[in-house]
Amino acid sequence: MEWPATARGSLTPAPGGLAFVQDLLNTIAMGKPRMPDLLDDLGAAQEWLDAALASWTRATGRPHTPITLDGQDLEKLRAFRTDLQRAVRADDAEPAPLTTTATLRLGPDGRIHADPHGTGWQRVASLSIVETYEAQRTDLWRRLKSCRNDRCAAAFYDRSRNNSGVWHDVHTCGNAANLRASRARRRSPSA
């Protein structure tokens, strides 16, 4: 299954619908050489969204309603993505509240299902919040992380046994950060 933003960073997608949230986070300008922000241009944003929704349908088995973005949606969607990044990083004293609407319905199986609501960027945000809630409920949310390398900031799903991963790729981001820290320690005078 191809998640367009996550695949361009050669990242492994998160399981199920959480991969949609990861893919939204990975629309940022990232990589070396720098790949463009997929939400800077309406055409690129719509192309990303169409592909991500198709992947979401395959991952979850749930049908989706096509979402059409307009020029006014991009700024709000980028702002939502920034708030979502803060929530993933959990490094703000008080992250911005992620507010949206969803429809709750009782399914034939007797379980309550949350369905995204709204149009444009609001539906994308609603779908992201629904999947975030589901990931929290199933204890997968804590494994979605942002690479500690600020130059990268790629969203990755930590598959380590003890959930201790901090780099999306220890060979690229981890080695570079560890080398910088080692050089800084050698430069500092001994205490």
N, CA and C atoms as a LAMMPS dump frame, in Angstrom:
ITEM: TIMESTEP
0
ITEM: NUMBER OF ATOMS
573
ITEM: BOX BOUNDS ff ff ff
-5.0000000000000000e+02 5.0000000000000000e+02
-5.0000000000000000e+02 5.0000000000000000e+02
-5.0000000000000000e+02 5.0000000000000000e+02
ITEM: ATOMS id mol type element x y z
1 1 1 N 0.85 -1.173 0
2 1 2 C 0 0 0
3 1 3 C 0.895 1.235 0
4 2 1 N 0.586 2.165 -0.842
5 2 2 C 1.428 3.343 -1.028
6 2 3 C 0.801 4.571 -0.391
7 3 1 N 1.437 5.06 0.645
8 3 2 C 1.059 6.336 1.254
9 3 3 C 1.982 7.371 0.641
10 4 1 N 1.466 8.312 -0.145
11 4 2 C 2.315 9.168 -0.973
12 4 3 C 3.355 9.995 -0.214
13 5 1 N 2.991 10.652 0.859
14 5 2 C 3.95 11.502 1.567
15 5 3 C 4.942 10.671 2.367
16 6 1 N 4.488 9.591 2.95
17 6 2 C 5.353 8.724 3.745
18 6 3 C 6.324 7.974 2.843
19 7 1 N 5.86 7.541 1.674
20 7 2 C 6.711 6.798 0.745
21 7 3 C 7.849 7.653 0.199
22 8 1 N 7.609 8.926 -0.003
23 8 2 C 8.681 9.761 -0.564
24 8 3 C 9.835 9.918 0.421
25 9 1 N 9.577 9.694 1.703
26 9 2 C 10.638 9.716 2.71
27 9 3 C 11.172 8.33 3.006
28 10 1 N 10.759 7.336 2.23
29 10 2 C 11.167 5.935 2.42
30 10 3 C 10.876 5.442 3.836
31 11 1 N 9.74 5.845 4.371
32 11 2 C 9.339 5.459 5.719
33 11 3 C 8.326 4.327 5.658
34 12 1 N 8.298 3.518 6.679
35 12 2 C 7.318 2.45 6.784
36 12 3 C 6.047 3.032 7.391
37 13 1 N 4.91 2.809 6.767
38 13 2 C 3.676 3.392 7.304
39 13 3 C 3.222 2.745 8.608
40 14 1 N 2.541 3.532 9.393
41 14 2 C 1.91 3.05 10.62
42 14 3 C 0.799 2.077 10.239
43 15 1 N 0.348 1.265 11.182
44 15 2 C -0.735 0.328 10.861
45 15 3 C -2.085 1.03 10.723
46 16 1 N -2.932 0.442 9.879
47 16 2 C -4.311 0.89 9.732
48 16 3 C -4.473 2.356 9.391
49 17 1 N -5.521 2.944 9.94
50 17 2 C -5.858 4.333 9.656
51 17 3 C -4.887 5.342 10.243
52 18 1 N -4.067 4.931 11.212
53 18 2 C -3.068 5.847 11.76
54 18 3 C -2.078 6.277 10.676
55 19 1 N -1.93 5.463 9.648
56 19 2 C -1.036 5.813 8.54
57 19 3 C -1.517 7.075 7.825
58 20 1 N -2.828 7.35 7.848
59 20 2 C -3.334 8.591 7.242
60 20 3 C -2.794 9.799 8.006
61 21 1 N -2.816 9.715 9.326
62 21 2 C -2.304 10.805 10.159
63 21 3 C -0.807 10.978 9.901
64 22 1 N -0.077 9.869 9.862
65 22 2 C 1.353 9.911 9.577
66 22 3 C 1.605 10.547 8.209
67 23 1 N 0.803 10.172 7.224
68 23 2 C 0.996 10.704 5.884
69 23 3 C 0.734 12.206 5.836
70 24 1 N -0.299 12.657 6.536
71 24 2 C -0.563 14.097 6.621
72 24 3 C 0.635 14.814 7.227
73 25 1 N 1.181 14.267 8.301
74 25 2 C 2.352 14.884 8.938
75 25 3 C 3.554 14.916 7.999
76 26 1 N 3.674 13.916 7.151
77 26 2 C 4.822 13.834 6.242
78 26 3 C 4.649 14.632 4.953
79 27 1 N 3.606 15.447 4.872
80 27 2 C 3.475 16.341 3.719
81 27 3 C 4.414 17.533 3.843
82 28 1 N 5.11 17.667 4.978
83 28 2 C 6.039 18.787 5.187
84 28 3 C 7.194 18.707 4.2
85 29 1 N 7.877 19.829 4.017
86 29 2 C 9.121 19.821 3.238
87 29 3 C 10.113 19.002 4.047
88 30 1 N 10.674 17.955 3.436
89 30 2 C 11.564 17.074 4.187
90 30 3 C 12.576 16.423 3.276
91 31 1 N 13.562 15.794 3.894
92 31 2 C 14.548 15.016 3.164
93 31 3 C 15.733 15.838 2.711
94 32 1 N 16.689 15.125 2.155
95 32 2 C 17.89 15.754 1.619
96 32 3 C 18.193 15.054 0.315
97 33 1 N 18.078 15.714 -0.827
98 33 2 C 17.693 17.121 -0.999
99 33 3 C 16.234 17.338 -0.589
100 34 1 N 15.942 18.57 -0.245
101 34 2 C 14.644 18.944 0.302
102 34 3 C 13.517 18.669 -0.686
103 35 1 N 12.535 17.891 -0.252
104 35 2 C 11.334 17.669 -1.05
105 35 3 C 10.327 18.751 -0.678
106 36 1 N 9.52 19.195 -1.611
107 36 2 C 8.605 20.313 -1.328
108 36 3 C 7.497 19.951 -0.35
109 37 1 N 6.943 20.976 0.267
110 37 2 C 5.779 20.83 1.123
111 37 3 C 4.589 20.546 0.209
112 38 1 N 3.936 19.428 0.409
113 38 2 C 2.832 19.035 -0.463
114 38 3 C 1.572 19.855 -0.24
115 39 1 N 1.549 20.686 0.818
116 39 2 C 0.381 21.525 1.069
117 39 3 C 0.628 22.98 0.684
118 40 1 N 1.71 23.254 -0.032
119 40 2 C 1.985 24.622 -0.494
120 40 3 C 1.209 24.982 -1.746
121 41 1 N 0.833 23.996 -2.517
122 41 2 C 0.201 24.207 -3.814
123 41 3 C -1.105 23.407 -3.859
124 42 1 N -2.168 24.03 -4.329
125 42 2 C -3.484 23.383 -4.339
126 42 3 C -3.473 22.096 -5.162
127 43 1 N -2.836 22.107 -6.308
128 43 2 C -2.791 20.902 -7.154
129 43 3 C -2.079 19.755 -6.464
130 44 1 N -0.923 20.035 -5.865
131 44 2 C -0.161 19.001 -5.161
132 44 3 C -0.919 18.513 -3.935
133 45 1 N -1.582 19.419 -3.234
134 45 2 C -2.341 19.043 -2.035
135 45 3 C -3.505 18.129 -2.404
136 46 1 N -4.213 18.461 -3.476
137 46 2 C -5.349 17.639 -3.895
138 46 3 C -4.87 16.27 -4.376
139 47 1 N -3.758 16.255 -5.099
140 47 2 C -3.197 14.982 -5.57
141 47 3 C -2.791 14.105 -4.378
142 48 1 N -2.128 14.719 -3.374
143 48 2 C -1.766 13.965 -2.169
144 48 3 C -3.018 13.416 -1.493
145 49 1 N -4.018 14.276 -1.298
146 49 2 C -5.215 13.882 -0.57
147 49 3 C -5.947 12.744 -1.268
148 50 1 N -6.096 12.826 -2.58
149 50 2 C -6.785 11.762 -3.315
150 50 3 C -6.082 10.416 -3.131
151 51 1 N -4.744 10.419 -3.235
152 51 2 C -3.977 9.185 -3.073
153 51 3 C -4.033 8.696 -1.623
154 52 1 N -3.94 9.609 -0.663
155 52 2 C -3.971 9.228 0.751
156 52 3 C -5.34 8.653 1.133
157 53 1 N -6.407 9.226 0.603
158 53 2 C -7.744 8.695 0.887
159 53 3 C -7.931 7.299 0.296
160 54 1 N -7.383 7.085 -0.897
161 54 2 C -7.461 5.748 -1.502
162 54 3 C -6.692 4.743 -0.639
163 55 1 N -5.528 5.133 -0.134
164 55 2 C -4.75 4.252 0.742
165 55 3 C -5.48 4.016 2.062
166 56 1 N -6.13 5.055 2.582
167 56 2 C -6.887 4.926 3.827
168 56 3 C -8.017 3.907 3.653
169 57 1 N -8.709 3.977 2.523
170 57 2 C -9.796 3.035 2.248
171 57 3 C -9.26 1.604 2.199
172 58 1 N -8.118 1.416 1.549
173 58 2 C -7.533 0.066 1.484
174 58 3 C -7.081 -0.406 2.866
175 59 1 N -6.541 0.498 3.663
176 59 2 C -6.024 0.118 4.997
177 59 3 C -7.128 -0.18 5.99
178 60 1 N -8.232 0.525 5.887
179 60 2 C -9.29 0.39 6.895
180 60 3 C -10.493 -0.405 6.411
181 61 1 N -10.637 -0.546 5.093
182 61 2 C -11.81 -1.214 4.547
183 61 3 C -13.052 -0.351 4.608
184 62 1 N -12.879 0.922 4.95
185 62 2 C -14.022 1.835 5.051
186 62 3 C -14.075 2.717 3.809
187 63 1 N -15.249 2.934 3.272
188 63 2 C -15.36 3.817 2.098
189 63 3 C -15.127 5.267 2.508
190 64 1 N -14.701 6.061 1.555
191 64 2 C -14.522 7.488 1.845
192 64 3 C -15.321 8.326 0.858
193 65 1 N -15.693 9.488 1.345
194 65 2 C -16.328 10.478 0.49
195 65 3 C -15.216 11.332 -0.09
196 66 1 N -15.204 11.54 -1.403
197 66 2 C -14.154 12.399 -1.961
198 66 3 C -14.164 13.775 -1.296
199 67 1 N -12.976 14.29 -1.067
200 67 2 C -12.819 15.603 -0.439
201 67 3 C -12.155 16.518 -1.455
202 68 1 N -12.777 17.654 -1.696
203 68 2 C -12.207 18.634 -2.61
204 68 3 C -11.703 19.811 -1.796
205 69 1 N -10.43 20.135 -2.001
206 69 2 C -9.82 21.276 -1.326
207 69 3 C -9.93 22.498 -2.219
208 70 1 N -10.022 23.669 -1.593
209 70 2 C -9.919 24.909 -2.362
210 70 3 C -8.767 25.726 -1.785
211 71 1 N -8.454 26.836 -2.422
212 71 2 C -7.315 27.655 -2.007
213 71 3 C -7.378 28.103 -0.558
214 72 1 N -8.573 28.316 -0.039
215 72 2 C -8.719 28.761 1.352
216 72 3 C -8.463 27.63 2.342
217 73 1 N -8.574 26.393 1.892
218 73 2 C -8.353 25.239 2.769
219 73 3 C -6.882 25.046 3.117
220 74 1 N -5.984 25.429 2.21
221 74 2 C -4.578 25.1 2.396
222 74 3 C -3.982 25.711 3.657
223 75 1 N -4.234 26.982 3.893
224 75 2 C -3.667 27.631 5.073
225 75 3 C -4.186 26.972 6.349
226 76 1 N -5.465 26.676 6.39
227 76 2 C -6.058 26.05 7.576
228 76 3 C -5.564 24.614 7.751
229 77 1 N -5.386 23.911 6.647
230 77 2 C -4.881 22.541 6.726
231 77 3 C -3.425 22.532 7.195
232 78 1 N -2.623 23.484 6.72
233 78 2 C -1.23 23.586 7.194
234 78 3 C -1.195 23.918 8.684
235 79 1 N -2.081 24.8 9.142
236 79 2 C -2.139 25.153 10.568
237 79 3 C -2.557 23.925 11.398
238 80 1 N -3.517 23.168 10.902
239 80 2 C -3.929 21.949 11.6
240 80 3 C -2.758 20.972 11.671
241 81 1 N -2.034 20.819 10.556
242 81 2 C -0.874 19.912 10.529
243 81 3 C 0.16 20.336 11.576
244 82 1 N 0.401 21.64 11.705
245 82 2 C 1.345 22.144 12.707
246 82 3 C 0.885 21.787 14.115
247 83 1 N -0.399 21.968 14.388
248 83 2 C -0.937 21.602 15.704
249 83 3 C -0.814 20.098 15.949
250 84 1 N -1.047 19.314 14.919
251 84 2 C -0.926 17.868 15.031
252 84 3 C 0.534 17.473 15.288
253 85 1 N 1.481 18.156 14.633
254 85 2 C 2.9 17.895 14.882
255 85 3 C 3.249 18.162 16.339
256 86 1 N 2.72 19.233 16.887
257 86 2 C 2.966 19.548 18.302
258 86 3 C 2.423 18.449 19.2
259 87 1 N 1.261 17.921 18.853
260 87 2 C 0.673 16.847 19.658
261 87 3 C 1.53 15.58 19.59
262 88 1 N 2.075 15.288 18.421
263 88 2 C 2.926 14.102 18.258
264 88 3 C 4.233 14.284 19.021
265 89 1 N 4.803 15.469 18.908
266 89 2 C 6.062 15.735 19.61
267 89 3 C 5.873 15.814 21.112
268 90 1 N 4.705 16.239 21.543
269 90 2 C 4.39 16.373 22.97
270 90 3 C 5.46 17.162 23.707
271 91 1 N 6.044 18.155 23.013
272 91 2 C 7.091 18.937 23.662
273 91 3 C 6.609 20.336 24.042
274 92 1 N 5.381 20.671 23.766
275 92 2 C 4.826 21.953 24.184
276 92 3 C 4.218 21.792 25.574
277 93 1 N 4.353 22.834 26.385
278 93 2 C 3.733 22.787 27.704
279 93 3 C 2.221 22.623 27.552
280 94 1 N 1.64 23.372 26.621
281 94 2 C 0.213 23.258 26.351
282 94 3 C 0.005 23.253 24.844
283 95 1 N -0.045 22.055 24.246
284 95 2 C -0.272 22.022 22.803
285 95 3 C -1.642 22.593 22.456
286 96 1 N -1.741 23.136 21.259
287 96 2 C -3.011 23.7 20.807
288 96 3 C -4.07 22.602 20.789
289 97 1 N -5.291 22.939 21.194
290 97 2 C -6.344 21.916 21.143
291 97 3 C -6.674 21.587 19.687
292 98 1 N -6.867 20.327 19.408
293 98 2 C -7.241 19.882 18.074
294 98 3 C -8.742 19.652 18.089
295 99 1 N -9.47 20.613 17.544
296 99 2 C -10.92 20.578 17.62
297 99 3 C -11.512 20.345 16.24
298 100 1 N -12.472 19.44 16.18
299 100 2 C -13.184 19.17 14.937
300 100 3 C -14.481 18.453 15.303
301 101 1 N -15.272 18.128 14.309
302 101 2 C -16.517 17.413 14.574
303 101 3 C -16.46 16.036 13.918
304 102 1 N -17.161 15.113 14.503
305 102 2 C -17.292 13.772 13.953
306 102 3 C -18.7 13.287 14.294
307 103 1 N -19.16 12.322 13.558
308 103 2 C -20.468 11.739 13.803
309 103 3 C -20.271 10.389 14.472
310 104 1 N -20.95 10.191 15.583
311 104 2 C -20.914 8.896 16.26
312 104 3 C -22.174 8.128 15.877
313 105 1 N -21.998 6.869 15.552
314 105 2 C -23.159 6.055 15.195
315 105 3 C -22.988 4.668 15.793
316 106 1 N -24.108 4.07 16.102
317 106 2 C -24.123 2.711 16.609
318 106 3 C -24.21 1.775 15.416
319 107 1 N -23.2 0.939 15.27
320 107 2 C -23.164 0.025 14.139
321 107 3 C -23.986 -1.219 14.388
322 108 1 N -24.222 -2.015 13.35
323 108 2 C -25.003 -3.247 13.494
324 108 3 C -24.331 -4.258 14.425
325 109 1 N -23.029 -4.067 14.636
326 109 2 C -22.291 -4.963 15.533
327 109 3 C -22.408 -4.537 16.995
328 110 1 N -23.16 -3.436 17.253
329 110 2 C -23.341 -2.952 18.61
330 110 3 C -22.228 -2.049 19.103
331 111 1 N -21.24 -1.766 18.241
332 111 2 C -20.128 -0.899 18.609
333 111 3 C -20.382 0.505 18.097
334 112 1 N -19.828 1.466 18.802
335 112 2 C -19.934 2.857 18.368
336 112 3 C -18.797 3.143 17.402
337 113 1 N -19.126 3.766 16.295
338 113 2 C -18.145 4.125 15.271
339 113 3 C -18.133 5.64 15.124
340 114 1 N -16.948 6.204 14.986
341 114 2 C -16.814 7.639 14.739
342 114 3 C -16.531 7.832 13.258
343 115 1 N -17.287 8.687 12.623
344 115 2 C -17.117 8.969 11.206
345 115 3 C -16.746 10.429 11.026
346 116 1 N -15.816 10.709 10.112
347 116 2 C -15.434 12.105 9.872
348 116 3 C -16.607 12.925 9.362
349 117 1 N -16.55 14.208 9.616
350 117 2 C -17.631 15.114 9.268
351 117 3 C -17.036 16.375 8.655
352 118 1 N -17.809 17.079 7.863
353 118 2 C -17.381 18.356 7.307
354 118 3 C -16.968 18.246 5.852
355 119 1 N -16.444 19.354 5.338
356 119 2 C -15.97 19.414 3.957
357 119 3 C -14.579 20.032 3.947
358 120 1 N -13.879 19.865 2.835
359 120 2 C -12.567 20.482 2.674
360 120 3 C -11.601 20.105 3.788
361 121 1 N -10.846 21.1 4.234
362 121 2 C -9.829 20.855 5.256
363 121 3 C -10.451 20.323 6.543
364 122 1 N -11.691 20.729 6.834
365 122 2 C -12.334 20.283 8.068
366 122 3 C -12.577 18.768 8.058
367 123 1 N -12.898 18.225 6.898
368 123 2 C -13.092 16.773 6.81
369 123 3 C -11.759 16.046 6.956
370 124 1 N -10.688 16.605 6.397
371 124 2 C -9.357 16.011 6.561
372 124 3 C -8.984 16.022 8.041
373 125 1 N -9.226 17.152 8.709
374 125 2 C -8.932 17.26 10.142
375 125 3 C -9.793 16.28 10.93
376 126 1 N -11.056 16.174 10.593
377 126 2 C -11.956 15.269 11.286
378 126 3 C -11.497 13.819 11.128
379 127 1 N -11.134 13.426 9.922
380 127 2 C -10.632 12.08 9.67
381 127 3 C -9.368 11.825 10.488
382 128 1 N -8.491 12.811 10.555
383 128 2 C -7.25 12.681 11.329
384 128 3 C -7.535 12.515 12.816
385 129 1 N -8.476 13.289 13.329
386 129 2 C -8.825 13.196 14.75
387 129 3 C -9.496 11.852 15.054
388 130 1 N -10.358 11.4 14.169
389 130 2 C -11.008 10.095 14.362
390 130 3 C -9.944 9.001 14.419
391 131 1 N -8.988 9.039 13.502
392 131 2 C -7.933 8.017 13.486
393 131 3 C -6.991 8.161 14.678
394 132 1 N -6.744 9.384 15.11
395 132 2 C -5.918 9.603 16.301
396 132 3 C -6.613 9.029 17.526
397 133 1 N -7.895 9.283 17.648
398 133 2 C -8.67 8.745 18.768
399 133 3 C -8.63 7.216 18.766
400 134 1 N -8.841 6.63 17.603
401 134 2 C -8.805 5.167 17.493
402 134 3 C -7.423 4.631 17.87
403 135 1 N -6.367 5.326 17.44
404 135 2 C -5.003 4.902 17.772
405 135 3 C -4.738 5.026 19.271
406 136 1 N -5.286 6.048 19.898
407 136 2 C -5.131 6.175 21.35
408 136 3 C -5.887 5.06 22.061
409 137 1 N -7.062 4.762 21.586
410 137 2 C -7.886 3.718 22.185
411 137 3 C -7.21 2.354 22.098
412 138 1 N -6.478 2.106 21.023
413 138 2 C -5.795 0.819 20.824
414 138 3 C -4.32 0.864 21.227
415 139 1 N -3.892 1.961 21.835
416 139 2 C -2.525 2.158 22.325
417 139 3 C -1.465 2.146 21.221
418 140 1 N -1.822 2.614 20.036
419 140 2 C -0.848 2.762 18.951
420 140 3 C -0.325 4.191 18.852
421 141 1 N -1.08 5.15 19.357
422 141 2 C -0.743 6.568 19.21
423 141 3 C 0.648 6.885 19.751
424 142 1 N 1.019 6.302 20.874
425 142 2 C 2.306 6.62 21.499
426 142 3 C 3.484 6.199 20.626
427 143 1 N 3.241 5.374 19.636
428 143 2 C 4.313 4.927 18.748
429 143 3 C 4.486 5.826 17.52
430 144 1 N 3.567 6.745 17.296
431 144 2 C 3.73 7.698 16.2
432 144 3 C 4.567 8.848 16.728
433 145 1 N 5.714 9.067 16.115
434 145 2 C 6.674 10.041 16.627
435 145 3 C 7.191 10.926 15.498
436 146 1 N 7.811 12.006 15.907
437 146 2 C 8.463 12.917 14.975
438 146 3 C 9.96 12.767 15.179
439 147 1 N 10.691 12.611 14.096
440 147 2 C 12.147 12.433 14.171
441 147 3 C 12.757 13.554 15.014
442 148 1 N 13.612 13.191 15.934
443 148 2 C 14.22 14.169 16.833
444 148 3 C 15.149 15.135 16.089
445 149 1 N 15.595 14.751 14.897
446 149 2 C 16.425 15.638 14.085
447 149 3 C 15.514 16.737 13.531
448 150 1 N 15.662 17.965 14.056
449 150 2 C 14.8 19.07 13.642
450 150 3 C 14.912 19.38 12.157
451 151 1 N 16.028 19.051 11.554
452 151 2 C 16.191 19.276 10.11
453 151 3 C 15.355 18.292 9.303
454 152 1 N 14.93 17.236 9.949
455 152 2 C 14.147 16.195 9.287
456 152 3 C 12.678 16.304 9.694
457 153 1 N 12.384 16.016 10.956
458 153 2 C 11.033 16.066 11.534
459 153 3 C 10.034 15.133 10.854
460 154 1 N 10.511 14.092 10.183
461 154 2 C 9.606 13.132 9.547
462 154 3 C 8.816 12.389 10.616
463 155 1 N 7.555 12.126 10.34
464 155 2 C 6.727 11.335 11.249
465 155 3 C 6.986 9.861 10.951
466 156 1 N 7.293 9.098 12.001
467 156 2 C 7.561 7.678 11.83
468 156 3 C 6.828 6.872 12.886
469 157 1 N 6.613 5.622 12.579
470 157 2 C 5.975 4.712 13.515
471 157 3 C 7.071 3.886 14.156
472 158 1 N 7.214 4.025 15.471
473 158 2 C 8.279 3.357 16.214
474 158 3 C 7.913 1.892 16.44
475 159 1 N 8.639 1.021 15.782
476 159 2 C 8.394 -0.407 15.911
477 159 3 C 9.358 -1.078 16.886
478 160 1 N 10.157 -0.292 17.592
479 160 2 C 11.09 -0.896 18.551
480 160 3 C 10.304 -1.565 19.675
481 161 1 N 10.875 -2.6 20.224
482 161 2 C 10.191 -3.386 21.256
483 161 3 C 9.791 -2.524 22.45
484 162 1 N 10.69 -1.657 22.884
485 162 2 C 10.403 -0.851 24.077
486 162 3 C 9.959 0.579 23.749
487 163 1 N 9.611 0.834 22.498
488 163 2 C 9.103 2.144 22.071
489 163 3 C 10.091 3.274 22.397
490 164 1 N 11.375 3.029 22.151
491 164 2 C 12.405 4 22.508
492 164 3 C 12.996 4.744 21.313
493 165 1 N 12.492 4.505 20.112
494 165 2 C 13.035 5.153 18.927
495 165 3 C 12.847 6.664 18.953
496 166 1 N 13.865 7.386 18.518
497 166 2 C 13.778 8.849 18.449
498 166 3 C 14.131 9.376 17.063
499 167 1 N 14.721 8.542 16.223
500 167 2 C 15.105 8.946 14.862
501 167 3 C 14.275 8.14 13.878
502 168 1 N 13.891 8.782 12.787
503 168 2 C 13.146 8.01 11.781
504 168 3 C 14.058 6.976 11.141
505 169 1 N 15.362 7.288 11.093
506 169 2 C 16.37 6.363 10.574
507 169 3 C 17.663 6.635 11.332
508 170 1 N 18.083 5.693 12.131
509 170 2 C 19.268 5.901 12.962
510 170 3 C 20.519 6.089 12.108
511 171 1 N 20.542 5.531 10.911
512 171 2 C 21.728 5.644 10.064
513 171 3 C 21.89 7.024 9.449
514 172 1 N 20.795 7.704 9.188
515 172 2 C 20.917 9.047 8.612
516 172 3 C 20.803 10.117 9.698
517 173 1 N 19.657 10.21 10.31
518 173 2 C 19.449 11.263 11.308
519 173 3 C 20.163 10.975 12.622
520 174 1 N 20.143 9.744 13.062
521 174 2 C 20.763 9.395 14.337
522 174 3 C 22.269 9.544 14.312
523 175 1 N 22.919 8.997 13.281
524 175 2 C 24.378 9.097 13.208
525 175 3 C 24.83 10.546 13.111
526 176 1 N 24.136 11.348 12.32
527 176 2 C 24.524 12.757 12.171
528 176 3 C 24.401 13.491 13.509
529 177 1 N 23.319 13.268 14.228
530 177 2 C 23.118 13.935 15.518
531 177 3 C 24.13 13.453 16.54
532 178 1 N 24.396 12.16 16.574
533 178 2 C 25.361 11.616 17.526
534 178 3 C 26.767 12.116 17.226
535 179 1 N 27.109 12.254 15.949
536 179 2 C 28.418 12.785 15.568
537 179 3 C 28.547 14.244 15.992
538 180 1 N 27.503 15.058 15.778
539 180 2 C 27.546 16.46 16.22
540 180 3 C 27.716 16.55 17.73
541 181 1 N 27 15.711 18.47
542 181 2 C 27.097 15.73 19.934
543 181 3 C 28.487 15.298 20.392
544 182 1 N 29.047 14.297 19.739
545 182 2 C 30.39 13.834 20.085
546 182 3 C 31.423 14.924 19.836
547 183 1 N 31.328 15.584 18.708
548 183 2 C 32.269 16.678 18.398
549 183 3 C 32.126 17.824 19.398
550 184 1 N 30.908 18.131 19.789
551 184 2 C 30.683 19.2 20.762
552 184 3 C 31.282 18.838 22.119
553 185 1 N 31.169 17.567 22.508
554 185 2 C 31.763 17.133 23.778
555 185 3 C 33.275 17.233 23.732
556 186 1 N 33.891 16.884 22.612
557 186 2 C 35.361 16.962 22.488
558 186 3 C 35.854 18.392 22.511
559 187 1 N 35.048 19.306 21.96
560 187 2 C 35.441 20.728 21.939
561 187 3 C 35.33 21.377 23.31
562 188 1 N 34.41 20.908 24.129
563 188 2 C 34.194 21.562 25.429
564 188 3 C 35.321 21.187 26.382
565 189 1 N 35.755 22.162 27.197
566 189 2 C 36.814 21.887 28.151
567 189 3 C 36.354 20.906 29.22
568 190 1 N 37.238 20.064 29.678
569 190 2 C 36.899 19.105 30.725
570 190 3 C 36.657 19.803 32.038
571 191 1 N 35.693 19.327 32.753
572 191 2 C 35.356 19.961 34.04
573 191 3 C 36.146 19.374 35.169
